[in-house]
Amino acid sequence: MEKKLIDIQDYPLASKRKDLLTTFTGKSLADITLTAIMNGEITDADIRISSDTLLLQAQIAEHTGRTCLAENFRRAAELCSLPDDKILEIYKALRPFRCTKKELEALAIEMEDHYQAVLNAKLVREAACAYQQRGWLKADPQKHHPAF
């Protein structure tokens, strides 16, 4: 669920609304200090952006009429819960000629069912349709191709 902003004047969040921002692990920006880093109190996960922060950015984009950018922030927010290797797998699958339409549909279902990444699953399905129209899908190994 998206947090509510008081006003568009909250942008940029890092300087005007630090109180709303947390890292992937829930730390506040105030917790991320050079001393904490030097003492080993900050891990890689502590400096990753949170889905909440991306959803706040989406709200700002939406309020300024930048709906495409807002949608990108919402998709990015969904991806925060995915492991890095899964994101790389999705990236590779979306390259032309890498997957069949059936494989892309299976990926979309996995994204919805295992990660609740509904917006990203929709994007994968849209890509599958576009690739089909352009002839960019990998040949389906289940289909019989007549010999020439």
C-alpha positions, 0 to 999 in steps of 0.5 A: 500500500502506498504512503500518502504524501502531503503535497508535491512540494515533498520532492525531493524526498531525501531532503524534504521528507527523510521521515518517510524514507526507509531502506530495504531492511527498514533502516531510516536514512539517518541510520546510514552513516559513515560511522555505521558503515565503518563499524560494519553495522550497515550491510549491502541490503541496508543500502538497497531502496525499499518498495515503499520509497519507490511507491512514494516516487510513483505518487510524485510522478503521478501528481505531476502527470508523468503516468508512465514514469509512475508505472515504472516506479510501481513495477520497480517497487514490485521487483524489490522483493525478488532475488537478484538471480530471478531478476537476471533470469527475467532480464535474459528471458525478455531478450528477443529470441530467448523464450517461447510465448509459453515460456514467457507466460510461465514466467508471468504466472510465476511472477504473480504467484510467487512474488505478487509482481502483477504489474511485471507479469503484465509487462512480460505478457505484453512483451510476449505478444509484441515479440509474437507480432514481430517474430521475435519469439524462440521457436517452440520445440513442441511444434513440428516443423515440416522438412523442406 
